[in-house]
Amino acid sequence: MPPKSIHKPEYQTLLEMLAEIRSKAGLKQAELAALLDRSQSYVSDVERGGRRLDLLQLREYCIACNQDLVTFVKRFEKAVGGAQGAGKRSSR
């Protein structure tokens, strides 16, 4: 059985990037939380990996940090070595 995504190195990269965009936006966790209408512990949980984000939540996080979602994902893909596994589609 393959490891859960939260145990993969790529997930740690994602968490580091989330904290980085917040920091580069000049925001403390509490300030980002206020922009997201969430608690500071929510942001902390996200950045520690204790809470996962769906795509819409990731988009909101990026917007609050003045980061375009597409740009963020492109940076993530570059950081983890590109689209590994892209093109591995089953043929029917």
VMD Tcl script that builds the backbone (N, CA, C; Angstrom):
set m [mol new atoms 276]
animate dup $m
set s [atomselect $m all]
$s set {name element resname resid chain x y z} {
  {N N MET 1 A 0.851 -1.179 0.000}
  {CA C MET 1 A 0.000 0.000 0.000}
  {C C MET 1 A 0.897 1.243 0.000}
  {N N PRO 2 A 0.656 2.165 -0.928}
  {CA C PRO 2 A 1.481 3.379 -0.983}
  {C C PRO 2 A 1.232 4.257 0.244}
  {N N PRO 3 A 2.234 5.071 0.611}
  {CA C PRO 3 A 2.054 5.944 1.783}
  {C C PRO 3 A 0.994 7.003 1.528}
  {N N LYS 4 A 0.333 7.427 2.605}
  {CA C LYS 4 A -0.638 8.510 2.491}
  {C C LYS 4 A 0.088 9.769 2.066}
  {N N SER 5 A -0.617 10.637 1.369}
  {CA C SER 5 A 0.018 11.845 0.836}
  {C C SER 5 A 0.623 12.724 1.924}
  {N N ILE 6 A 0.063 12.705 3.123}
  {CA C ILE 6 A 0.607 13.553 4.189}
  {C C ILE 6 A 1.981 13.093 4.642}
  {N N HIS 7 A 2.379 11.881 4.258}
  {CA C HIS 7 A 3.686 11.353 4.639}
  {C C HIS 7 A 4.703 11.452 3.508}
  {N N LYS 8 A 4.304 12.022 2.395}
  {CA C LYS 8 A 5.209 12.159 1.259}
  {C C LYS 8 A 5.996 13.459 1.376}
  {N N PRO 9 A 7.214 13.480 0.843}
  {CA C PRO 9 A 8.010 14.712 0.898}
  {C C PRO 9 A 7.332 15.880 0.178}
  {N N GLU 10 A 6.548 15.586 -0.833}
  {CA C GLU 10 A 5.849 16.635 -1.568}
  {C C GLU 10 A 4.886 17.399 -0.665}
  {N N TYR 11 A 4.305 16.699 0.293}
  {CA C TYR 11 A 3.363 17.354 1.205}
  {C C TYR 11 A 4.101 18.339 2.102}
  {N N GLN 12 A 5.291 17.967 2.550}
  {CA C GLN 12 A 6.104 18.889 3.360}
  {C C GLN 12 A 6.456 20.125 2.545}
  {N N THR 13 A 6.754 19.934 1.267}
  {CA C THR 13 A 7.029 21.072 0.378}
  {C C THR 13 A 5.821 21.992 0.311}
  {N N LEU 14 A 4.636 21.427 0.179}
  {CA C LEU 14 A 3.407 22.222 0.137}
  {C C LEU 14 A 3.255 23.046 1.411}
  {N N LEU 15 A 3.465 22.421 2.563}
  {CA C LEU 15 A 3.320 23.132 3.830}
  {C C LEU 15 A 4.321 24.277 3.934}
  {N N GLU 16 A 5.549 24.022 3.513}
  {CA C GLU 16 A 6.572 25.069 3.547}
  {C C GLU 16 A 6.196 26.225 2.619}
  {N N MET 17 A 5.651 25.908 1.470}
  {CA C MET 17 A 5.252 26.949 0.523}
  {C C MET 17 A 4.086 27.772 1.050}
  {N N LEU 18 A 3.152 27.140 1.747}
  {CA C LEU 18 A 2.027 27.882 2.323}
  {C C LEU 18 A 2.515 28.890 3.353}
  {N N ALA 19 A 3.411 28.444 4.223}
  {CA C ALA 19 A 3.966 29.360 5.229}
  {C C ALA 19 A 4.781 30.465 4.551}
  {N N GLU 20 A 5.485 30.112 3.477}
  {CA C GLU 20 A 6.310 31.088 2.761}
  {C C GLU 20 A 5.471 32.194 2.127}
  {N N ILE 21 A 4.363 31.823 1.469}
  {CA C ILE 21 A 3.566 32.875 0.816}
  {C C ILE 21 A 2.903 33.781 1.847}
  {N N ARG 22 A 2.550 33.212 2.988}
  {CA C ARG 22 A 1.987 34.045 4.064}
  {C C ARG 22 A 3.039 35.031 4.556}
  {N N SER 23 A 4.225 34.509 4.795}
  {CA C SER 23 A 5.310 35.347 5.285}
  {C C SER 23 A 5.683 36.431 4.274}
  {N N LYS 24 A 5.781 36.069 3.007}
  {CA C LYS 24 A 6.131 37.044 1.967}
  {C C LYS 24 A 5.049 38.098 1.797}
  {N N ALA 25 A 3.811 37.742 2.145}
  {CA C ALA 25 A 2.718 38.709 2.090}
  {C C ALA 25 A 2.748 39.640 3.306}
  {N N GLY 26 A 3.682 39.372 4.218}
  {CA C GLY 26 A 3.808 40.209 5.407}
  {C C GLY 26 A 2.724 39.956 6.438}
  {N N LEU 27 A 2.187 38.740 6.432}
  {CA C LEU 27 A 1.080 38.408 7.323}
  {C C LEU 27 A 1.520 37.465 8.434}
  {N N LYS 28 A 1.034 37.726 9.619}
  {CA C LYS 28 A 1.167 36.775 10.719}
  {C C LYS 28 A -0.010 35.808 10.596}
  {N N GLN 29 A 0.108 34.685 11.266}
  {CA C GLN 29 A -0.979 33.702 11.196}
  {C C GLN 29 A -2.316 34.317 11.599}
  {N N ALA 30 A -2.322 35.110 12.637}
  {CA C ALA 30 A -3.573 35.722 13.109}
  {C C ALA 30 A -4.156 36.675 12.068}
  {N N GLU 31 A -3.291 37.387 11.362}
  {CA C GLU 31 A -3.753 38.317 10.336}
  {C C GLU 31 A -4.342 37.569 9.145}
  {N N LEU 32 A -3.676 36.497 8.734}
  {CA C LEU 32 A -4.220 35.678 7.647}
  {C C LEU 32 A -5.542 35.057 8.075}
  {N N ALA 33 A -5.587 34.586 9.300}
  {CA C ALA 33 A -6.819 33.985 9.816}
  {C C ALA 33 A -7.983 34.969 9.745}
  {N N ALA 34 A -7.728 36.224 10.104}
  {CA C ALA 34 A -8.781 37.243 10.052}
  {C C ALA 34 A -9.255 37.443 8.614}
  {N N LEU 35 A -8.320 37.458 7.664}
  {CA C LEU 35 A -8.703 37.614 6.252}
  {C C LEU 35 A -9.549 36.436 5.765}
  {N N LEU 36 A -9.260 35.249 6.311}
  {CA C LEU 36 A -9.988 34.037 5.917}
  {C C LEU 36 A -11.254 33.826 6.744}
  {N N ASP 37 A -11.471 34.700 7.731}
  {CA C ASP 37 A -12.582 34.557 8.679}
  {C C ASP 37 A -12.493 33.212 9.405}
  {N N ARG 38 A -11.276 32.909 9.834}
  {CA C ARG 38 A -10.984 31.678 10.574}
  {C C ARG 38 A -10.199 32.037 11.823}
  {N N SER 39 A -9.917 31.038 12.632}
  {CA C SER 39 A -9.105 31.262 13.828}
  {C C SER 39 A -7.620 31.130 13.481}
  {N N GLN 40 A -6.788 31.684 14.340}
  {CA C GLN 40 A -5.340 31.553 14.149}
  {C C GLN 40 A -4.940 30.095 14.209}
  {N N SER 41 A -5.604 29.312 15.041}
  {CA C SER 41 A -5.257 27.890 15.147}
  {C C SER 41 A -5.555 27.149 13.842}
  {N N TYR 42 A -6.536 27.614 13.064}
  {CA C TYR 42 A -6.812 27.020 11.753}
  {C C TYR 42 A -5.592 27.170 10.849}
  {N N VAL 43 A -5.037 28.379 10.781}
  {CA C VAL 43 A -3.862 28.628 9.937}
  {C C VAL 43 A -2.684 27.802 10.442}
  {N N SER 44 A -2.502 27.768 11.754}
  {CA C SER 44 A -1.423 26.965 12.333}
  {C C SER 44 A -1.599 25.487 11.968}
  {N N ASP 45 A -2.810 24.986 12.101}
  {CA C ASP 45 A -3.084 23.584 11.768}
  {C C ASP 45 A -2.781 23.289 10.301}
  {N N VAL 46 A -3.147 24.208 9.416}
  {CA C VAL 46 A -2.871 24.041 7.986}
  {C C VAL 46 A -1.370 23.979 7.757}
  {N N GLU 47 A -0.639 24.927 8.320}
  {CA C GLU 47 A 0.794 25.018 8.071}
  {C C GLU 47 A 1.597 23.896 8.731}
  {N N ARG 48 A 1.051 23.263 9.753}
  {CA C ARG 48 A 1.710 22.120 10.398}
  {C C ARG 48 A 1.325 20.798 9.745}
  {N N GLY 49 A 0.296 20.829 8.926}
  {CA C GLY 49 A -0.167 19.594 8.305}
  {C C GLY 49 A -1.260 18.899 9.083}
  {N N GLY 50 A -1.776 19.544 10.102}
  {CA C GLY 50 A -2.845 18.962 10.913}
  {C C GLY 50 A -4.222 19.116 10.295}
  {N N ARG 51 A -4.325 19.987 9.319}
  {CA C ARG 51 A -5.582 20.212 8.609}
  {C C ARG 51 A -5.260 20.318 7.132}
  {N N ARG 52 A -6.012 19.592 6.345}
  {CA C ARG 52 A -5.798 19.618 4.903}
  {C C ARG 52 A -6.743 20.619 4.258}
  {N N LEU 53 A -6.299 21.167 3.134}
  {CA C LEU 53 A -7.108 22.127 2.390}
  {C C LEU 53 A -7.665 21.482 1.131}
  {N N ASP 54 A -8.913 21.790 0.813}
  {CA C ASP 54 A -9.412 21.397 -0.499}
  {C C ASP 54 A -9.029 22.500 -1.485}
  {N N LEU 55 A -9.342 22.328 -2.738}
  {CA C LEU 55 A -8.907 23.271 -3.767}
  {C C LEU 55 A -9.468 24.672 -3.532}
  {N N LEU 56 A -10.713 24.772 -3.131}
  {CA C LEU 56 A -11.309 26.085 -2.887}
  {C C LEU 56 A -10.647 26.786 -1.697}
  {N N GLN 57 A -10.334 26.032 -0.657}
  {CA C GLN 57 A -9.657 26.612 0.501}
  {C C GLN 57 A -8.237 27.042 0.137}
  {N N LEU 58 A -7.553 26.245 -0.680}
  {CA C LEU 58 A -6.211 26.621 -1.140}
  {C C LEU 58 A -6.290 27.913 -1.942}
  {N N ARG 59 A -7.296 28.033 -2.782}
  {CA C ARG 59 A -7.480 29.257 -3.574}
  {C C ARG 59 A -7.681 30.463 -2.664}
  {N N GLU 60 A -8.535 30.322 -1.637}
  {CA C GLU 60 A -8.779 31.413 -0.691}
  {C C GLU 60 A -7.493 31.794 0.049}
  {N N TYR 61 A -6.727 30.794 0.443}
  {CA C TYR 61 A -5.457 31.015 1.143}
  {C C TYR 61 A -4.516 31.814 0.245}
  {N N CYS 62 A -4.401 31.391 -1.004}
  {CA C CYS 62 A -3.531 32.093 -1.956}
  {C C CYS 62 A -3.992 33.530 -2.179}
  {N N ILE 63 A -5.270 33.727 -2.401}
  {CA C ILE 63 A -5.803 35.066 -2.645}
  {C C ILE 63 A -5.520 35.972 -1.453}
  {N N ALA 64 A -5.728 35.457 -0.245}
  {CA C ALA 64 A -5.490 36.252 0.962}
  {C C ALA 64 A -4.011 36.638 1.091}
  {N N CYS 65 A -3.142 35.833 0.491}
  {CA C CYS 65 A -1.697 36.103 0.533}
  {C C CYS 65 A -1.212 36.792 -0.739}
  {N N ASN 66 A -2.151 37.317 -1.531}
  {CA C ASN 66 A -1.820 38.006 -2.788}
  {C C ASN 66 A -1.017 37.127 -3.744}
  {N N GLN 67 A -1.391 35.859 -3.794}
  {CA C GLN 67 A -0.713 34.889 -4.658}
  {C C GLN 67 A -1.750 34.267 -5.585}
  {N N ASP 68 A -1.450 34.256 -6.857}
  {CA C ASP 68 A -2.324 33.621 -7.833}
  {C C ASP 68 A -2.235 32.105 -7.668}
  {N N LEU 69 A -3.370 31.426 -7.636}
  {CA C LEU 69 A -3.404 29.975 -7.445}
  {C C LEU 69 A -2.605 29.247 -8.518}
  {N N VAL 70 A -2.771 29.630 -9.766}
  {CA C VAL 70 A -2.068 28.951 -10.858}
  {C C VAL 70 A -0.557 29.113 -10.707}
  {N N THR 71 A -0.125 30.306 -10.362}
  {CA C THR 71 A 1.302 30.551 -10.138}
  {C C THR 71 A 1.807 29.700 -8.980}
  {N N PHE 72 A 1.019 29.614 -7.923}
  {CA C PHE 72 A 1.393 28.805 -6.764}
  {C C PHE 72 A 1.556 27.343 -7.171}
  {N N VAL 73 A 0.611 26.827 -7.916}
  {CA C VAL 73 A 0.670 25.414 -8.326}
  {C C VAL 73 A 1.861 25.172 -9.253}
  {N N LYS 74 A 2.136 26.103 -10.152}
  {CA C LYS 74 A 3.296 25.962 -11.029}
  {C C LYS 74 A 4.590 25.933 -10.217}
  {N N ARG 75 A 4.693 26.801 -9.221}
  {CA C ARG 75 A 5.868 26.807 -8.345}
  {C C ARG 75 A 5.981 25.493 -7.583}
  {N N PHE 76 A 4.843 24.987 -7.125}
  {CA C PHE 76 A 4.832 23.714 -6.408}
  {C C PHE 76 A 5.329 22.593 -7.316}
  {N N GLU 77 A 4.814 22.544 -8.523}
  {CA C GLU 77 A 5.228 21.500 -9.470}
  {C C GLU 77 A 6.726 21.578 -9.760}
  {N N LYS 78 A 7.232 22.780 -9.898}
  {CA C LYS 78 A 8.662 22.953 -10.136}
  {C C LYS 78 A 9.458 22.468 -8.924}
  {N N ALA 79 A 8.982 22.796 -7.741}
  {CA C ALA 79 A 9.675 22.423 -6.505}
  {C C ALA 79 A 9.716 20.912 -6.289}
  {N N VAL 80 A 8.675 20.225 -6.717}
  {CA C VAL 80 A 8.636 18.767 -6.501}
  {C C VAL 80 A 9.108 17.980 -7.717}
  {N N GLY 81 A 9.610 18.684 -8.699}
  {CA C GLY 81 A 10.185 17.979 -9.835}
  {C C GLY 81 A 9.254 17.776 -11.004}
  {N N GLY 82 A 8.246 18.617 -11.123}
  {CA C GLY 82 A 7.340 18.529 -12.263}
  {C C GLY 82 A 6.188 17.589 -12.011}
  {N N ALA 83 A 5.441 17.391 -13.033}
  {CA C ALA 83 A 4.224 16.576 -12.938}
  {C C ALA 83 A 4.591 15.104 -13.000}
  {N N GLN 84 A 5.101 14.575 -11.912}
  {CA C GLN 84 A 5.429 13.158 -11.851}
  {C C GLN 84 A 4.135 12.363 -11.944}
  {N N GLY 85 A 4.125 11.431 -12.815}
  {CA C GLY 85 A 2.938 10.607 -12.951}
  {C C GLY 85 A 1.939 11.152 -13.944}
  {N N ALA 86 A 2.112 12.401 -14.385}
  {CA C ALA 86 A 1.215 12.929 -15.404}
  {C C ALA 86 A 1.461 12.129 -16.662}
  {N N GLY 87 A 0.438 11.763 -17.304}
  {CA C GLY 87 A 0.587 10.951 -18.500}
  {C C GLY 87 A 0.486 9.468 -18.184}
  {N N LYS 88 A 0.431 9.125 -16.925}
  {CA C LYS 88 A 0.229 7.718 -16.541}
  {C C LYS 88 A -1.271 7.468 -16.474}
  {N N ARG 89 A -1.852 7.398 -17.599}
  {CA C ARG 89 A -3.293 7.173 -17.666}
  {C C ARG 89 A -3.528 5.769 -18.207}
  {N N SER 90 A -4.561 5.182 -17.726}
  {CA C SER 90 A -4.871 3.843 -18.219}
  {C C SER 90 A -5.481 3.940 -19.603}
  {N N SER 91 A -5.099 3.047 -20.451}
  {CA C SER 91 A -5.674 3.052 -21.798}
  {C C SER 91 A -6.845 2.080 -21.799}
  {N N ARG 92 A -7.870 2.503 -22.485}
  {CA C ARG 92 A -9.087 1.660 -22.525}
  {C C ARG 92 A -9.323 1.132 -23.884}
}
mol reanalyze $m
mol bondsrecalc $m
mol representation Tube
mol addrep $m
